[in-house]
Amino acid sequence: MRGALWPGSFDDHDRETRAFFEADVEPFAVLVAESDGRLVGFLELDFRKYAEGCESSPVPFIEGWYVEAALRRQGIGRALVEAAEAHARALGFAEIASDAEIMNTGSHDAHRALGFDEVERIVCFRRSLRVEK
């Protein structure tokens, strides 16, 4: 499911997943959704020092949120977000944040349907500092 959400090489996902679970950082959460005994969705909740539009720090941050395409719009994604919110609330947090790729309008709509407010749009840039010969 991580590969479907973030296309890339399996080795990269495997390395990132191992680092996520081996990190000596608390509290984070990985929430999963099941249907008919199989995993159909997940939500990765981590904590960031800063999140756009937020007043507090650290901020519970939805790093990844995925539900199989055939099962979307059935409340699974909502249940995952509500569980993440309950977890964050139980830890004393007053807000939660997330983001989505600028072209991912389906994710924008899903966030809005759950009561998230859009706070900023950005375009990120990169430039190599390698000297070409």
Secondary structure, DSSP 8 states (H G I E B T S, - for coil): -HHHHS-S-HHHHHHHHHHHHH------EEEEEEETTEEEEEEEEEEES--TT-SSSSEEEEEEEEE-GGGTTSSHHHHHHHHHHHHHHHTT----EE---TT-HHHHHHHHHTT------------------
